[in-house]
Amino acid sequence: MFVHRIRVRYSECDQQGVLFFGHYMFYYDVALTEMWRALVCSYPEMVEKGDDLMVAEARLRYVRSAQFDDEVDIEMPVHHLGTTSMVILPRFRVRGELITEGEIRHVFIDPATNQKKPIPGYVRSALSALDQPQ
């Protein structure tokens, strides 16, 4: 499973001294970009090939908060590879403890038209090893 680590910066904390809830989606997006770079190709390269993806659904459940200077590990299990969409079930951990979990569904599109399209073969090949139905 792909895991990306991010350290919580002071400017990302709210008045309660914890990571502001909106930053979890930002962290997820960074982890997805790094997963893509490591396993598929760079994002600009994918777009040049005529492929793109967009978020169709996002849900997060907060168990506890991350705080300034915590190292947050974002696990990126691919839960489902469909015909035109994929589902990732991100898990955010601090020192191994689950702090947030979610479900993000992405739909593949043609960047020129924003119309749905099948998951490209090179993407499916790269991610099928990570496909972990739960």
N, C-alpha and C positions, 0 to 999 in steps of 0.2 A: 504494500500500500504506500502511496506517496504521502509524505509528511513534510510540511514547511513550517519553519519556526520564525516567529516575529516577536521582538521585544516591545513591550508597551512603553510608549513615550509619554512624558509628562503632559504634553499638549493634548493627548488623546483622552485624558481623564476628565471626569465631570466634577461638579462641586462636592460630591460625596467621596472623591478621591479614587474612584474606580473607572475602569475603561468604559467610556460612553457607549451605550448599546448599539448605536448606529455604526460604530467602527468594526463590529464583528463582520458585517457584510463587506466592508472594505478589505478586511484581512482575508476573508474568503476569496475575494476577487484577486488579491495578490497571490494567494496559494494556487488558485486555478491557473493564473498566468504562468507561474513557475512550473506547475505540473505539465502544462502544455509544452513549455519550452524544453523540459527534460524528456518528455515522452513522445510528443507528436511533432511539433515544429514551432518556430516562432509565430506569434499571432499575426504579424504583418505578412509572413509567408503564406499562412493559411488563407488570408483575405486575397492575396495575389492569385491564389489557385481558384478563387471564385467561391470560397466557403466562409461562413461566419456563424456565430451562434449568439443567441440572446436569451436572457432569463425570462422564463414564462411563469414561474412560480417560485416563491421563496418563503421558507418558514424556519424560524429559530426558536429554540426553547432554552431559556437561561436557567442554569442550575445554581451557579454562584458567579461572582464577579472576578475578573482579572484586575490587578492593581498595577500602579506605576512600577516599572522595571521588571515585572513578571515576564518570563519567556513563555509564549503561547505556542504550543505545537498544534498545527491544524492538520488533522488526518483527513484524507480525501478519498474515501472508498467510493468507487463507481458502483452504484446499486443496480442500475438498469440501463441497458443500451437498447432502445427501441428502434423503430424505423426512421423517425425524424427527430427524436429527442433522447436525452440521457438524463438520469437522475443521480446526483451525488449526495451522499449523506455525511456532510462534514461534522467532525467532532473536534472541539477545541479543548485542549488539556493544558493544565499548569502543573508541573511536577508530577505528571501522570494522572492527576485527578481531573475527571470530566467537569468542565465548567459550562459548556454550551454545546448543543447538538442541533442539527437541522436537516432539512431536505430542500434541495435546490434542483429545479427542473429547467434544463436548457433545451431550446429548439434550434436546430440547424437551419440556416437560411442562405439564400443567394444574396450577397451584399449589394448587388446592383438593383434588385427588385424588392428586397425584404420578404420574399415569399419563402415559405417552408420548403425544405428539400431533404432528401434522405441523408443520413450520416455518411460522409465520405468514407470510402474503403480504407484509406490510410489512417484515418482517425479511429475507425472501428478496430482495425488491427492493433493499433498502439494501445487502445484502452481495454480490449477484451480480456487481457491478462489481469486487469484490475477489477473486472466485473464480478462483484461479490454480492449476489442476492442475499438478503437477510430476512 
